[in-house]
Amino acid sequence: MSDDANSPELVNRDGETIRKGRISPALRTAIVLIVTEGLTVADAAIRTGYKPHSLAQALKKPHVKAFRASVKSAHLRSETDAAYAELCKMARFASSEDVRLKAIKVLIDIDQQANAAMPERTHQTIQIIAKNVNLPANLGNNQMSGVIEAQPFQLPSLNPSNSQSVGRDESEEGDDE
């Protein structure tokens, strides 16, 4: 996890940018232990070679708080993904029919909420800004102004030839009798 790429812009209460500080590998490990394993600051300090007071002081720094928040966010996302996977397993393979039914209902509710959040048909607006375009004042009969959506691509037919005799063996009856 790179704290430079994932951390949000740090600002103080006045809105001034805070300089990003360095996070040592030991501090990084301590933060991961606190967030993922639920260790106390004192236990994480012992496991990483910090003094408890030093680790507590380091955790108060703004750039460390931002890194800790990003680790927590990533951990919660991974736990959520694991919970969804477990729920899907329960819906299919639980030995109790009641558990399977409840898991299926939860999955259906999640799907309905996701469908409600998505519009039925999504449109994308494209704005084209062109400078110095030389267009005639009057467009011809076959010309239209603006952007025109092309017809969707269709695969050619299975029989690409319009002649039925193409592709037949020469030994077939009725050719040249």
C-alpha positions as semicolon CSV with decimal commas, in nm:
position;residue;x (nm);y (nm);z (nm)
1;M;0,000;0,000;0,000
2;S;0,150;0,328;-0,102
3;D;0,042;0,603;0,131
4;D;0,146;0,868;-0,124
5;A;-0,093;0,745;-0,396
6;N;-0,391;0,653;-0,178
7;S;-0,387;0,915;0,096
8;P;-0,612;1,217;0,061
9;E;-0,472;1,570;0,050
10;L;-0,395;1,665;0,409
11;V;-0,504;2,006;0,534
12;N;-0,512;2,161;0,878
13;R;-0,809;2,340;1,036
14;D;-0,725;2,659;0,848
15;G;-0,725;2,475;0,515
16;E;-0,349;2,494;0,468
17;T;-0,174;2,193;0,319
18;I;0,019;1,974;0,561
19;R;0,352;1,834;0,449
20;K;0,343;1,458;0,414
21;G;0,573;1,285;0,658
22;R;0,757;0,958;0,641
23;I;0,603;0,637;0,773
24;S;0,865;0,383;0,875
25;P;0,815;0,011;0,809
26;A;0,778;-0,053;1,184
27;L;0,510;0,216;1,214
28;R;0,337;0,078;0,905
29;T;0,338;-0,271;1,060
30;A;0,205;-0,136;1,392
31;I;-0,083;0,038;1,215
32;V;-0,170;-0,276;1,019
33;L;-0,166;-0,481;1,340
34;I;-0,390;-0,230;1,518
35;V;-0,640;-0,214;1,233
36;T;-0,649;-0,574;1,108
37;E;-0,584;-0,773;1,425
38;G;-0,736;-0,533;1,675
39;L;-0,425;-0,503;1,890
40;T;-0,397;-0,228;2,147
41;V;-0,135;0,041;2,098
42;A;0,076;-0,113;2,377
43;D;0,063;-0,464;2,224
44;A;0,142;-0,332;1,875
45;A;0,434;-0,134;2,020
46;I;0,578;-0,445;2,184
47;R;0,547;-0,650;1,863
48;T;0,712;-0,382;1,646
49;G;0,987;-0,265;1,884
50;Y;0,834;0,072;1,967
51;K;0,789;0,215;2,311
52;P;0,413;0,248;2,380
53;H;0,441;0,624;2,440
54;S;0,636;0,676;2,115
55;L;0,381;0,481;1,913
56;A;0,094;0,673;2,073
57;Q;0,265;1,002;1,983
58;A;0,329;0,887;1,624
59;L;-0,038;0,787;1,581
60;K;-0,143;1,147;1,656
61;K;0,042;1,294;1,355
62;P;-0,185;1,399;1,066
63;H;-0,010;1,199;0,793
64;V;-0,014;0,889;1,015
65;K;-0,385;0,938;1,085
66;A;-0,449;0,959;0,710
67;F;-0,249;0,640;0,649
68;R;-0,433;0,463;0,930
69;A;-0,766;0,569;0,777
70;S;-0,662;0,432;0,437
71;V;-0,555;0,100;0,593
72;K;-0,886;0,080;0,779
73;S;-1,082;0,156;0,462
74;A;-0,896;-0,110;0,263
75;H;-0,941;-0,363;0,544
76;L;-1,316;-0,297;0,566
77;R;-1,353;-0,331;0,187
78;S;-1,177;-0,667;0,194
79;E;-1,390;-0,783;0,487
80;T;-1,704;-0,677;0,301
81;D;-1,597;-0,874;-0,006
82;A;-1,526;-1,178;0,211
83;A;-1,867;-1,143;0,378
84;Y;-2,041;-1,136;0,037
85;A;-1,850;-1,447;-0,069
86;E;-1,948;-1,626;0,252
87;L;-2,311;-1,522;0,204
88;C;-2,308;-1,668;-0,148
89;K;-2,165;-1,995;-0,014
90;M;-2,436;-2,007;0,251
91;A;-2,707;-1,947;-0,010
92;R;-2,587;-2,247;-0,209
93;F;-2,435;-2,495;0,029
94;A;-2,578;-2,445;0,381
95;S;-2,717;-2,768;0,525
96;S;-3,016;-2,588;0,676
97;E;-3,291;-2,487;0,436
98;D;-3,377;-2,195;0,663
99;V;-3,020;-2,059;0,641
100;R;-3,019;-2,099;0,262
101;L;-3,355;-1,920;0,234
102;K;-3,243;-1,627;0,451
103;A;-2,913;-1,594;0,261
104;I;-3,098;-1,595;-0,070
105;K;-3,338;-1,325;0,056
106;V;-3,043;-1,108;0,162
107;L;-2,879;-1,152;-0,180
108;I;-3,205;-1,060;-0,356
109;D;-3,239;-0,749;-0,138
110;I;-2,882;-0,645;-0,220
111;D;-2,951;-0,694;-0,591
112;Q;-3,273;-0,491;-0,576
113;Q;-3,097;-0,207;-0,393
114;A;-2,822;-0,206;-0,655
115;N;-3,076;-0,202;-0,939
116;A;-3,267;0,083;-0,774
117;A;-2,946;0,284;-0,750
118;M;-2,872;0,235;-1,123
119;P;-3,086;0,409;-1,380
120;E;-3,263;0,178;-1,623
121;R;-3,081;0,310;-1,923
122;T;-2,763;0,508;-1,887
123;H;-2,689;0,781;-2,139
124;Q;-2,357;0,939;-2,202
125;T;-2,335;1,296;-2,323
126;I;-2,050;1,386;-2,551
127;Q;-1,959;1,746;-2,616
128;I;-1,730;1,812;-2,908
129;I;-1,567;2,152;-2,924
130;A;-1,399;2,226;-3,255
131;K;-1,219;2,546;-3,344
132;N;-1,181;2,669;-3,700
133;V;-1,400;2,406;-3,862
134;N;-1,459;2,476;-4,230
135;L;-1,817;2,375;-4,299
136;P;-2,016;2,497;-4,594
137;A;-2,299;2,733;-4,510
138;N;-2,558;2,495;-4,653
139;L;-2,520;2,123;-4,606
140;G;-2,597;1,898;-4,901
141;N;-2,892;1,660;-4,919
142;N;-2,693;1,364;-4,785
143;Q;-2,526;1,557;-4,502
144;M;-2,650;1,615;-4,150
145;S;-2,504;1,839;-3,883
146;G;-2,395;1,706;-3,544
147;V;-2,280;1,367;-3,422
148;I;-2,477;1,070;-3,553
149;E;-2,479;0,733;-3,380
150;A;-2,395;0,448;-3,618
151;Q;-2,600;0,133;-3,641
152;P;-2,462;-0,150;-3,425
153;F;-2,228;-0,395;-3,592
154;Q;-2,390;-0,717;-3,715
155;L;-2,203;-1,034;-3,797
156;P;-2,225;-1,146;-4,160
157;S;-2,469;-1,425;-4,233
158;L;-2,360;-1,788;-4,215
159;N;-2,402;-1,818;-4,592
160;P;-2,192;-1,527;-4,724
161;S;-2,252;-1,611;-5,089
162;N;-2,579;-1,547;-5,266
163;S;-2,513;-1,835;-5,505
164;Q;-2,626;-2,176;-5,382
165;S;-2,382;-2,367;-5,607
166;V;-2,073;-2,213;-5,451
167;G;-1,901;-2,449;-5,211
168;R;-2,060;-2,774;-5,336
169;D;-1,853;-3,078;-5,417
170;E;-1,794;-3,141;-5,787
171;S;-1,903;-3,502;-5,754
172;E;-2,261;-3,410;-5,666
173;E;-2,530;-3,532;-5,900
174;G;-2,707;-3,300;-6,138
175;D;-2,414;-3,068;-6,214
176;D;-2,325;-3,138;-6,575
177;E;-2,539;-3,418;-6,707
